[in-house]
Amino acid sequence: MTTQMFAYIRCCSGADDTAAELLAAARNIDPSAMVTAVTAGFGPEFDRACESLRTIYAEVWKIANPAFEHITPELMQKAIAPVFPSGALVLLAHDHFGIDVAPGLSVPLNAAYVSDIVGIDTLAGTTLNVIRQEFGGQFNTHVSCDASSGVVITVRPGAFKCTGATLTSGTIVDVPVECGTLKPRRRYLGSVAASAGDVDISKQGVLISVGRGIQKQENISLAEELAKELGAAVSCSRPVVDAKWLDKSRQVGSSGKTVKPKVYIACGISGQFQHLAGLKGSPFIIAINKNPKAPIFQVADVGVVADILEFLPELTNKVRDVQHDKSAVGAK
């Protein structure tokens, strides 16, 4: 089967790794296939985003139209469907926008639809075999679908590692679409920015992140002590915010902030995909959890099976000892 693959990239403010991750997923399906980036928008910021995409993709289909200055998923489903050839394999990020666009896009394309994949088994003939997760990541499901008439797939953010390879001369192709007769039932009203909070976790190089395993608000001081020794900041998962133990500005995840630290220490966090969706840039993940089957261990570079209430004070003391030894050597 000759595969025509396309990655739909939503170009918006703020750089992330979505474009590179979708390319990595496509390469896992068929390393020899040409993968074309498709994006829609309007204005100077959109133009700059397309220039950025051409450093990753050999070809970028640019759909510029004033109707796309503020894109709604409903409009995108109708507008971009005619762009894709019959039998195309289309990948989108499994974020709030991709979740909204992908199902409705598969209908006019007469394509199969698979959501939230975390891995690729094989593309054998016209059968595509992919991997999804169920029950909060406790189990993997192997799904087969008929790709003969095309497939629309949403890819879980962070599931495929960026290759790091870049181009310098990708081609931008202007693709016109007619939007004059399209009347979406939803319209853009405005954007509401979240408050920055006392600490901007999106700009931190090291984050100590606490989850439900911290048990109570008073125990967050254990993470704060470690953060102080490492020159880090404390962040959290949604249950901690829901319990009002930390401010919303500290939350990492799809309903919180997107962060790009070099090191991410997850303390008592199970690792649901909504939380992992907030991690960009392939950070070095250290996971500490007393449940050895916690999904966080599947993405962690280092995993420690331990009770964080006992482990964090020990780790803080060790870090403090190392810092003291360095100071003593420097004094000599």
C-alpha positions as CSV (number, residue, x, y, z in Angstrom):
1,M,0.0,0.0,0.0
2,T,1.4,3.4,-1.0
3,T,0.7,5.7,1.9
4,Q,-0.1,9.4,1.5
5,M,0.4,10.9,4.9
6,F,-0.6,14.3,6.2
7,A,-0.1,15.9,9.6
8,Y,-2.6,18.6,10.4
9,I,-0.9,21.2,12.6
10,R,-2.8,23.9,14.4
11,C,-0.6,27.0,14.2
12,C,-1.2,29.1,17.2
13,S,0.9,31.3,19.6
14,G,3.6,29.5,21.5
15,A,6.0,27.0,20.1
16,D,5.6,23.3,21.1
17,D,6.7,19.9,19.8
18,T,3.4,18.9,18.2
19,A,4.6,19.2,14.6
20,A,7.8,17.1,15.3
21,E,5.8,14.5,17.3
22,L,3.3,14.0,14.5
23,L,6.1,13.5,12.1
24,A,7.7,10.9,14.4
25,A,4.3,9.1,14.6
26,A,4.0,9.1,10.8
27,R,7.6,7.7,10.4
28,N,6.6,4.9,12.8
29,I,3.8,4.0,10.5
30,D,5.8,4.1,7.3
31,P,9.4,5.3,7.3
32,S,9.5,5.6,3.5
33,A,6.4,7.7,3.1
34,M,6.4,11.4,2.4
35,V,4.7,13.3,5.2
36,T,3.1,16.6,4.3
37,A,2.2,19.2,6.9
38,V,-1.2,20.9,6.5
39,T,-2.1,24.0,8.4
40,A,-4.7,26.8,8.2
41,G,-4.8,30.3,9.5
42,F,-4.4,33.9,8.6
43,G,-2.1,36.8,9.5
44,P,1.6,37.5,10.2
45,E,1.8,35.1,13.1
46,F,0.4,32.3,10.9
47,D,3.0,33.1,8.2
48,R,5.8,32.8,10.8
49,A,4.4,29.5,11.9
50,C,4.5,28.2,8.4
51,E,8.1,29.2,8.0
52,S,8.9,27.3,11.2
53,L,7.1,24.2,9.8
54,R,9.2,24.1,6.7
55,T,12.3,23.4,9.0
56,I,10.6,20.1,9.9
57,Y,8.6,19.0,6.9
58,A,9.7,18.7,3.3
59,E,6.4,20.2,2.2
60,V,3.9,22.4,3.9
61,W,0.4,23.0,2.6
62,K,-0.6,26.5,3.7
63,I,-4.3,27.3,3.7
64,A,-4.5,31.0,4.3
65,N,-8.0,32.6,4.5
66,P,-9.4,35.5,6.6
67,A,-12.1,33.1,7.8
68,F,-9.4,31.1,9.6
69,E,-8.1,34.0,11.7
70,H,-10.0,32.5,14.6
71,I,-10.5,28.8,13.7
72,T,-13.5,26.8,14.9
73,P,-13.3,23.0,14.6
74,E,-16.7,23.0,12.7
75,L,-15.3,25.3,10.0
76,M,-12.1,23.3,9.7
77,Q,-14.0,20.0,9.2
78,K,-15.8,21.4,6.2
79,A,-13.0,23.5,4.8
80,I,-10.0,21.2,4.8
81,A,-11.7,17.9,3.9
82,P,-11.6,18.6,0.1
83,V,-7.8,19.2,0.4
84,F,-6.9,15.6,1.2
85,P,-6.7,13.0,-1.6
86,S,-8.7,9.8,-1.4
87,G,-7.2,7.2,0.9
88,A,-5.1,9.7,2.8
89,L,-3.8,9.0,6.3
90,V,-4.3,12.1,8.4
91,L,-2.7,12.6,11.8
92,L,-3.8,15.3,14.4
93,A,-2.7,15.9,18.0
94,H,-5.1,14.5,20.6
95,D,-5.7,17.9,22.2
96,H,-8.9,19.7,22.7
97,F,-8.9,21.0,19.1
98,G,-7.9,17.6,17.5
99,I,-10.5,15.8,19.5
100,D,-13.1,18.1,18.1
101,V,-12.0,18.1,14.5
102,A,-11.0,14.5,13.8
103,P,-14.3,12.6,14.1
104,G,-16.1,15.0,11.8
105,L,-13.2,15.1,9.4
106,S,-13.3,11.3,8.9
107,V,-16.9,11.4,7.7
108,P,-16.5,13.4,4.4
109,L,-13.2,11.5,3.8
110,N,-15.0,8.2,4.2
111,A,-12.0,7.2,6.4
112,A,-11.6,5.1,9.5
113,Y,-11.1,7.0,12.8
114,V,-8.9,6.0,15.7
115,S,-8.4,8.3,18.6
116,D,-5.6,8.8,21.2
117,I,-3.0,6.4,19.9
118,V,0.2,5.9,21.9
119,G,2.0,3.4,19.6
120,I,2.2,1.8,16.2
121,D,2.2,-1.9,15.6
122,T,2.4,-2.3,11.8
123,L,0.9,-1.2,8.5
124,A,0.4,-4.5,6.7
125,G,-1.1,-4.1,3.3
126,T,-4.3,-2.2,3.9
127,T,-4.5,-2.9,7.6
128,L,-3.2,-0.5,10.2
129,N,-2.5,-1.8,13.7
130,V,-2.1,0.8,16.5
131,I,-2.0,0.9,20.3
132,R,-4.3,2.7,22.6
133,Q,-4.5,2.8,26.4
134,E,-7.6,2.0,28.5
135,F,-8.5,2.4,32.2
136,G,-6.2,5.3,32.9
137,G,-3.2,3.7,31.2
138,Q,-3.4,0.4,33.1
139,F,-3.9,-1.6,29.9
140,N,-2.9,-1.4,26.3
141,T,-5.4,-2.2,23.5
142,H,-4.2,-3.3,20.1
143,V,-6.6,-1.9,17.4
144,S,-6.7,-2.9,13.7
145,C,-8.5,-0.9,11.1
146,D,-9.0,-1.0,7.4
147,A,-6.9,1.8,5.9
148,S,-7.9,1.2,2.3
149,S,-10.1,4.3,2.1
150,G,-7.9,6.3,4.5
151,V,-7.6,6.8,8.3
152,V,-7.9,9.8,10.6
153,I,-5.8,9.4,13.7
154,T,-5.3,11.5,16.8
155,V,-1.9,11.0,18.5
156,R,-1.5,11.5,22.2
157,P,1.0,14.4,22.9
158,G,4.3,13.1,24.1
159,A,3.7,9.5,23.0
160,F,6.3,9.8,20.1
161,K,9.7,11.2,20.8
162,C,10.9,14.0,18.5
163,T,13.8,12.9,16.2
164,G,15.6,16.2,16.4
165,A,16.3,16.2,12.6
166,T,15.6,19.5,10.9
167,L,15.5,20.7,7.3
168,T,16.4,24.0,5.8
169,S,14.5,24.1,2.6
170,G,11.1,22.7,3.0
171,T,8.6,23.9,0.4
172,I,5.5,25.9,1.2
173,V,2.6,25.3,-1.1
174,D,-0.4,27.8,-1.0
175,V,-3.6,25.8,-1.1
176,P,-6.7,27.9,-1.7
177,V,-10.1,26.9,-0.2
178,E,-13.5,28.5,-0.6
179,C,-15.1,29.5,2.7
180,G,-17.7,32.0,1.5
181,T,-20.6,29.6,1.8
182,L,-19.5,28.0,5.1
183,K,-21.5,29.2,8.0
184,P,-20.4,27.6,11.3
185,R,-22.9,27.5,14.1
186,R,-20.1,28.5,16.5
187,R,-18.1,31.7,16.4
188,Y,-15.1,33.1,18.2
189,L,-15.9,35.5,21.0
190,G,-12.5,36.1,22.6
191,S,-9.6,34.6,24.6
192,V,-9.2,34.6,28.3
193,A,-5.6,34.3,29.6
194,A,-5.0,32.5,32.9
195,S,-3.3,34.5,35.6
196,A,0.5,34.0,35.7
197,G,0.5,33.4,39.5
198,D,3.4,34.0,41.9
199,V,5.7,31.6,39.9
200,D,5.6,31.0,36.1
201,I,6.1,27.2,36.0
202,S,6.3,27.4,32.2
203,K,9.7,29.0,32.4
204,Q,11.3,26.7,35.0
205,G,14.2,24.4,34.1
206,V,13.4,22.0,36.9
207,L,9.9,21.2,38.4
208,I,9.0,19.2,41.5
209,S,5.4,18.2,40.7
210,V,3.1,16.7,43.4
211,G,0.0,14.7,42.9
212,R,-2.7,13.0,45.0
213,G,0.0,10.9,46.7
214,I,1.1,14.0,48.7
215,Q,-2.1,13.2,50.8
216,K,-2.6,16.6,52.5
217,Q,-1.6,20.3,52.0
218,E,0.9,20.3,54.9
219,N,3.0,17.7,53.1
220,I,3.6,19.9,50.1
221,S,6.4,21.5,52.2
222,L,8.4,18.3,51.5
223,A,8.4,19.1,47.8
224,E,9.2,22.8,48.6
225,E,12.2,21.8,50.6
226,L,13.6,19.7,47.7
227,A,12.8,22.5,45.2
228,K,14.7,25.0,47.4
229,E,17.8,22.8,47.3
230,L,17.6,22.2,43.6
231,G,16.7,25.8,42.6
232,A,13.4,24.4,41.2
233,A,9.7,25.3,41.4
234,V,6.8,23.3,42.7
235,S,4.0,22.3,40.3
236,C,1.1,19.9,40.6
237,S,-1.5,17.7,39.0
238,R,-5.2,18.6,38.9
239,P,-6.3,16.8,42.1
240,V,-4.0,19.1,44.1
241,V,-5.7,22.1,42.6
242,D,-9.2,20.7,43.0
243,A,-8.4,20.2,46.7
244,K,-7.2,23.9,46.8
245,W,-3.8,23.0,48.1
246,L,-2.0,24.9,45.4
247,D,-3.1,27.7,43.0
248,K,-4.4,26.8,39.5
249,S,-1.3,28.6,38.0
250,R,0.8,25.7,39.4
251,Q,-1.2,23.0,37.5
252,V,0.5,21.0,34.7
253,G,-1.7,19.3,32.1
254,S,-4.4,19.7,29.4
255,S,-6.6,21.8,31.7
256,G,-3.6,23.6,33.3
257,K,-0.3,24.9,31.9
258,T,2.0,23.5,29.3
259,V,5.6,23.3,30.6
260,K,9.0,22.5,29.0
261,P,11.4,21.8,31.9
262,K,14.7,20.0,31.4
263,V,14.0,17.8,34.5
264,Y,10.5,16.9,35.8
265,I,10.2,15.1,39.1
266,A,6.7,13.6,39.4
267,C,5.9,12.8,43.1
268,G,2.8,10.7,43.7
269,I,1.4,11.4,40.3
270,S,-0.2,8.4,38.5
271,G,0.5,9.8,35.0
272,Q,-2.9,10.2,33.3
273,F,-2.6,11.4,29.7
274,Q,-4.3,14.7,30.6
275,H,-1.4,15.5,32.9
276,L,1.3,14.2,30.5
277,A,-0.2,16.4,27.8
278,G,1.2,19.4,29.6
279,L,4.8,18.2,29.2
280,K,6.6,19.3,26.1
281,G,10.2,19.2,24.9
282,S,10.9,15.6,26.1
283,P,12.1,16.4,29.6
284,F,14.0,14.0,31.7
285,I,11.3,12.5,33.9
286,I,11.9,11.1,37.4
287,A,8.8,9.3,38.7
288,I,8.3,8.5,42.4
289,N,5.2,6.4,43.2
290,K,4.4,3.6,45.6
291,N,2.2,1.9,42.9
292,P,4.6,0.0,40.6
293,K,1.9,-0.2,38.0
294,A,1.3,3.5,37.8
295,P,1.2,4.7,34.1
296,I,3.8,7.4,34.9
297,F,6.5,4.7,34.9
298,Q,5.8,4.0,31.2
299,V,7.2,7.4,30.3
300,A,9.7,7.9,33.1
301,D,13.5,7.9,32.4
302,V,14.0,7.0,36.1
303,G,11.4,5.3,38.2
304,V,11.4,4.9,42.0
305,V,8.8,2.7,43.7
306,A,8.5,4.4,47.1
307,D,6.2,6.4,49.4
308,I,7.0,10.0,48.6
309,L,6.3,11.0,52.2
310,E,9.3,8.9,53.2
311,F,11.4,9.3,50.1
312,L,11.4,13.1,49.6
313,P,13.0,13.9,53.0
314,E,15.7,11.4,52.3
315,L,16.3,12.8,48.8
316,T,16.4,16.3,50.1
317,N,19.0,15.4,52.7
318,K,21.2,13.7,50.0
319,V,21.0,16.7,47.8
320,R,21.8,19.0,50.7
321,D,24.9,16.8,51.5
322,V,26.1,17.0,47.9
323,Q,25.7,20.8,47.9
324,H,27.6,21.0,51.2
325,D,30.4,18.8,49.8
326,K,30.7,21.0,46.7
327,S,30.8,24.1,48.9
328,A,33.6,22.6,51.0
329,V,35.6,21.7,47.9
330,G,35.1,25.2,46.6
331,A,36.3,26.8,49.8
332,K,39.6,24.9,49.6
